Structure formats: structure tokens, C-alpha cells
Amino acid sequence: METDKDNYGRLNFVSSTTTNASSSFGGENATSNSTITQIPNAAMGPIIPEKGYLVEEIRDNLYWVTDGSYNTMFLVTDEGIVAINAPPSIGQNYLNAIAEITDKPITHVIYSHAHLDHIGAAGIFPKNATYIAHQDTSAELKRAMSLAKNDSTIPPIPTISFPNNYMLQIGNQTLNLDYYGDNHMPGNLFIYAPNQKTLMLVDVVFPGWVPFVYLAIAEDVAGFIKAHDIALNNYDFDTFVGGHLTRLGTRDDVITQQEFVSDLEKAAGKANSEVQFSDIAKQVGRFDNPWLLYSKYIDALDKNCVETMLSKWEGRLGGAQEFMSTHCFAMTEAGKVNPSVNAILQNNTMIASPN
Ligand SMILES: [Zn+2]
């Protein structure tokens, strides 16, 4: 992959978030905070051209396309294009990007998972293309179809769906679609291009940035944690496509986020053991409103965990200030109620204090 370090700059949406007090992106903290959050170098990506998107070859006829907020990839084969996902934020520009590279037809479409912010624009692709997804993705889209009064907004239902793994081979090009169970949501695939040593896993790892809020709204936090190990242990890759934000990733970005998540497990375990509900209840001093007690309890857990995490991560990954409390909430809460995450946090606590 060609990357020009000098060509990297701050994205428009990032600079407007951090300098324009009226911006709504980032929530209340960002709007009320007049200090400008520095974006770490690791979070910087390529400048997006005026036309609104950037398309670049990763390697050997595999391309990525980005608008600086979302990204995805497509593969040029002897027979035609295999397009992965269709983020609505890129929309029609996805077709423009492909047209810059080739006039071959789009013959295959792959969905990484069912979320509409990644596949909602799939209606731009030819109706006669082959649409491929995990069976859980297919089931969710069929459920949406059954509920919809206007089904034109629902991406095409997959023509091929599968329970575990699927290998798409066209000419000398290959994509492996692998499923290991729930992580971000049921059906979320590891999409691997072996010739190009490129792994795509959407909404799990965010190169240069902390994840989107609440561990990117992971439906299965233990599966989310495990997905980092699967990526690193099962795949020989040097380019990573995460589906979001400013730039492509590398193996090191996955290792960095694995370390971030491991630290979060320890910080959440520490908060859960140090902050006692009974102590908070005594401090509040009234017991007629359990939700008031819980809100103060959550605040205290949050404060404990965020302090531990920010000291190490705010200079290392983008968005740490803005989203850390959501990650702390996701991990402390899952650590209390989810048996698998509870076990993971307990293991960490035992390692931290062997006595
Ligand atoms: Zn998603």
C-alpha cells in the first residue's frame, strides 16, 4: 500500500468538532468544553479530495474507498467487481470510485454485517449481482423486510448465506468469509483477502482511535474481546480495514487496540472491586429512589475507571476524552452481569493481585 505521510492531515469533521463550539458531534461534553482536544498523530488520515472520497489500491487489485468517516473495500477480478458493503455516507461515490478504476460490472456484493450505516446503500448495485452474507445477517434483513411498510429502504436480501465459512474464488482472486460467533453483532464476518494480506473486520478495531461509543455498541462484549485475538492469531495480514474513520490500519493497530481493551478490562475490574454500592447508598442517604442510587453508583464506577484509562490513553488514541466513560460503562456493566465478561475481569484481577 502506498502511503504518503506528508499528505496526512486533519479531517474536516474532526477539526470542526474540536474548534466549533456549536458542533453537535461528540455530545454535550464536547460542546461545553472550550479547550481544543489534540488529535494524536496516530489518528490522522489522508486528506479527502474535494470530490468527497478517496480511492486507493491496497495491493494486487484490491482497493479501499473512504470519505474520512466510513471506509470499505472492493476487489477487481477477471469477471467483475466484488464490492463489500455500501455505507450510505459514501453512497453514489462508491460507484464513482469504482468507475475511476475499471468499467467492469459489479458481479458480487458482500455484507460484513446487517447494520444499515455499512450496507444501507446496497440498492446502488445491480439487482442481478450475487449478494453474499452470513445467515444471521440474512435473517435480520428478512425480519426487517417483514416489518417494513416501505421495503425499498432495505438492502437486497442475500442470494447466498452460510452458517460458518464461505470462500469466494473468482479467477486467481480469493476472499475468505469467516464466522466465529457473535462479537459486534450476530453475523459479523472476518473478511480476508489472502493474496493481498488484508483483513477487514468492521466495527471492532478503529485504527488510531478508541472505538465508537460503548465498545462500538458490541452486542457480545466477550466476543468483542475475543475478536482481537482471532484477528491476530488466525490471519496473516499487514493491512486492516475497520470500516470507520480516517485511515487504513496495520497489524500494529490491532495489537494497540488489544492492549487498550486489556487495560479497560483491568480498569473496569478495579472499579468494580473498589466502588461498593452500599457505600454509595450511604453517601446518598435516601433509599426511596433506587435509580438515583444506581446513577450515583454508575458515576462513581465511571470516575474510577476513566481516571485509570485516560492517564495512559488520551495521548495515544483519538477520541479517548470524548468516549472513555462509555467504554468504562460498557465494560464495568458487562463485568457485573455477563458471566463470560465477569470471568475475564476476575482473571485479570487475580493476575494483578496474586494474593
Ligand atoms: Zn455495525
Boltz pocket constraint, residues with backbone or C-beta under 6 A from the ligand:
constraints:
  - pocket:
      binder: B
      contacts: [[A, 113], [A, 115], [A, 118], [A, 184], [A, 202], [A, 203], [A, 216]]
      max_distance: 6.0
